[in-house]
Amino acid sequence: MENNIKVTIDGVETEVPQGTTILQAARQIGPEVAPPAMCYYKPLEKSGGKCRACLVKVVQGSEKDKRPMPKLVASCITPAQDGMVVENYTNEEVVDTRKGIVEFLLINHPLDCPVCDQAGECHLQDFSFKHGTETQRFEEDRRTFEKEDLGPNIKLNMNRCILCYRCVHTADQITDGRCHGVMNRGDHAEISTYIGQAIDNDFSGNMIDVCPVGALTDKTYRFKNRVWFTKPMDAHRDCDKCCGEVHLWYKGEEIIRVTGRKNQWGEVDEFICNTCRFDKKETADWTIEGPAVMTRHSVTSANKYRKDLIAKPSFAVDYAKHHYKKINDDRPYDKNLKEIKASEDYKALMEQNKDFKLLEE
């Protein structure tokens, strides 16, 4: 097509429209080359450029100017150029830098995953698992805040906030009269409302969906269940305010949570209104379509879906491939105790453990 450009990311070439960012081009190729993103959210204009999680190395600026960019760049806000060559997971500097980004994000973030409602679908959990380190060098006291009610339906736990600004962009772009934002500066920066105002409008609940961590939570769902014990179902209803297409999260026969439908990047494509989210908690209110298909790897898929409906986490498969010994499944298996005792493996084990009897005579 005219005005399209060619970009190469981790050795894979793709063709995208002029004006596409590096991150969007990488996502077009697939999750195997797409950088992580904690603040970028495609449906929200001007989002991105704050968390630095998506930094990449541009080794060739363009076909016309083949010089590399001197520093790592944020792929979510950097436009791709024709002939650009980008390294993401294949670049050691990028991988090492991401470890530092994780360390910075966890400086003040409490390790309260066992009690956090976001556990199991938290982007920071995924990011730290894939790119983090086992230790942290920060020794000073963490910032602490009191929990705050942002209106009748939303609870703010500022201790967990990573200041991604997603909720601020959401309130700016899809609600009437934003009354919250980032207060103060530097280490004192926090999300809060203006002069104690309450957030209460028809689409305010979407701030819960866009939050990548457990900073903004649904007060009607808090502490009711862990996400991997619930059963998500696709459903819709005729709504005069929004698209009416949602995930219903069941605990037995009870609907304990309603959320917007998310894609494989964890982003809601269509925002839903507060009526659908908070007020319609009966099965009779909805037309059930069937089990929700998890297009993004998630623990909610565990033991619930056919293999063709599960998105396997690529990072776990890659980790196992490089760190665990491959099992030879063609080897013969001993089926009874007598055969086990006659095997060379058993004899060698007994020789190493002369003082113990592993199997009774």
Residue pairs with C-beta under 8 A, 6 or more apart in sequence:
1 15
1 17
3 17
3 18
4 15
4 16
4 17
4 18
5 15
5 16
5 17
5 18
5 20
5 80
5 81
5 82
5 83
5 84
6 13
6 14
6 15
6 82
6 83
7 13
7 14
7 15
7 16
7 20
7 22
7 25
7 80
7 81
7 82
7 83
7 84
7 85
7 86
8 14
8 84
8 85
8 86
9 22
9 25
9 26
9 29
9 33
9 56
9 86
9 87
9 88
10 32
10 33
10 86
10 87
10 88
10 89
10 90
11 90
12 29
12 33
14 25
14 28
14 29
16 24
16 25
16 28
16 80
19 79
20 28
20 79
20 80
21 75
21 76
21 77
21 78
21 79
21 80
22 56
22 58
22 73
22 75
22 76
22 78
22 79
22 80
22 84
22 86
23 34
23 35
23 37
23 40
23 48
23 54
23 75
23 76
24 42
24 80
25 80
26 33
26 34
26 35
26 75
26 86
26 88
27 34
27 265
31 264
31 314
32 89
32 314
33 88
33 89
34 88
34 265
35 53
35 54
35 55
35 56
35 75
35 76
35 88
36 53
36 54
36 98
36 123
36 126
36 127
36 130
36 131
37 48
37 51
37 53
37 54
37 76
37 265
38 51
38 53
38 105
38 123
38 124
38 127
38 162
38 164
38 212
39 47
39 48
39 49
39 50
39 51
39 53
39 76
39 164
39 165
39 166
39 212
40 47
40 48
40 49
40 54
40 76
41 47
41 48
41 166
41 169
41 210
41 267
42 265
42 267
43 267
43 268
43 269
43 271
44 166
44 169
44 170
44 173
44 210
45 169
45 173
46 169
47 76
47 165
47 166
47 169
48 54
48 74
48 76
48 77
49 74
49 76
49 77
50 163
50 164
50 165
51 101
51 105
51 162
51 164
52 74
52 101
53 98
53 101
53 105
53 127
54 74
54 75
54 76
55 72
55 73
55 74
55 75
55 94
55 97
55 98
55 101
56 72
56 73
56 75
56 86
56 87
56 88
56 91
56 94
57 68
57 69
57 72
57 86
57 87
57 88
57 91
57 93
57 94
58 68
58 69
58 73
58 78
58 84
58 85
58 86
59 68
59 85
59 86
59 87
59 91
60 66
60 67
60 68
60 83
60 84
60 85
61 67
61 68
61 69
61 81
61 84
62 81
62 82
62 83
62 84
63 81
63 82
63 83
64 82
64 83
66 83
72 93
72 94
72 97
75 86
75 88
80 86
87 94
88 94
89 95
95 131
98 131
99 131
99 132
99 133
101 131
102 127
102 128
102 131
102 132
102 133
103 132
103 133
103 136
103 137
103 138
105 124
105 127
105 128
105 162
106 124
106 128
106 132
106 136
106 138
107 136
107 138
107 142
108 142
108 143
108 159
109 124
109 159
109 160
109 162
109 213
110 142
110 159
110 160
112 159
112 160
113 119
113 122
113 125
115 223
116 122
116 160
116 214
117 214
117 217
117 218
117 221
117 222
117 223
117 227
118 160
118 211
118 213
118 214
118 217
119 125
119 214
119 226
119 227
120 226
120 227
120 228
120 298
120 299
120 300
121 227
121 266
121 298
121 299
121 300
122 212
122 213
122 214
123 212
123 213
123 266
124 162
124 212
124 213
126 297
129 315
130 315
142 159
143 159
143 187
144 159
145 157
145 158
145 159
145 190
147 155
147 156
147 157
147 158
148 155
148 156
148 158
148 192
149 155
149 156
149 198
149 219
150 156
150 180
150 193
150 198
150 199
150 216
151 198
151 199
151 200
151 204
152 198
152 200
152 219
153 200
153 204
153 205
153 218
153 219
153 220
153 274
153 277
153 278
154 199
154 204
154 205
154 207
154 208
154 216
154 217
154 218
154 219
155 216
155 217
155 218
155 219
155 222
156 191
156 192
156 215
156 216
157 214
157 215
157 216
157 217
158 190
158 191
158 192
158 215
160 213
160 214
160 215
161 190
161 191
161 213
161 215
162 212
162 213
162 215
163 182
163 189
163 191
164 211
164 212
165 182
166 207
166 210
166 211
166 212
167 180
167 191
167 207
167 210
167 211
167 216
168 178
168 180
168 181
168 182
168 191
169 210
170 203
170 206
170 207
170 210
170 271
171 178
171 179
171 180
171 199
171 204
171 207
172 178
174 203
174 206
174 271
175 201
175 202
175 203
175 204
176 201
176 202
177 201
179 193
179 194
179 197
179 198
179 199
180 191
180 192
180 193
180 194
180 197
180 199
181 191
181 192
181 194
182 189
182 190
182 191
183 189
183 190
183 191
183 192
184 190
191 215
193 199
199 207
201 274
202 241
202 273
202 274
202 275
203 242
203 271
203 272
203 273
203 274
204 274
205 218
205 272
205 273
205 274
205 277
205 278
206 260
206 268
206 271
206 272
207 216
208 216
208 217
208 218
208 259
209 259
209 260
209 262
209 268
209 271
210 267
210 268
212 266
218 257
218 277
218 278
220 257
220 278
220 281
221 249
221 256
221 257
224 251
224 256
224 257
225 251
225 256
227 249
227 298
227 299
227 300
228 299
228 300
228 302
229 251
230 249
230 250
230 251
230 256
230 257
230 300
231 249
231 250
231 251
231 291
231 304
232 247
232 248
232 249
232 250
232 291
232 292
232 294
232 300
233 247
233 248
233 249
233 250
233 288
233 289
233 290
233 291
233 292
234 245
234 246
234 247
234 248
234 261
234 288
234 289
234 290
234 291
234 292
234 293
235 245
235 246
235 247
235 248
235 286
235 287
235 288
235 289
236 243
236 244
236 245
236 246
236 286
236 287
236 289
237 244
237 276
237 280
237 285
237 286
237 287
238 244
239 272
239 273
239 275
239 276
241 273
241 275
241 276
242 270
242 271
242 272
242 273
242 276
243 270
243 272
244 272
244 276
245 260
245 261
245 270
245 272
246 258
246 259
246 260
246 261
246 272
246 276
246 277
246 286
247 258
247 259
247 260
247 261
247 262
247 292
248 255
248 257
248 258
248 283
248 286
248 288
249 255
249 256
249 257
249 258
249 259
250 256
253 283
254 281
255 281
255 282
255 283
256 281
258 272
258 276
258 277
258 278
258 280
258 281
259 268
259 272
259 277
260 268
260 269
260 270
260 271
260 272
261 268
261 269
261 270
261 292
262 268
262 269
262 295
262 296
263 269
263 295
263 296
264 295
264 296
264 311
265 296
266 296
280 286
291 304
291 305
291 309
293 305
293 309
294 300
294 301
294 305
294 309
294 310
294 311
295 311
296 311
297 311
297 312
297 313
297 314
298 311
301 309
301 310
301 311
334 340
334 343
337 359
340 346
340 359
341 359
349 358
350 358
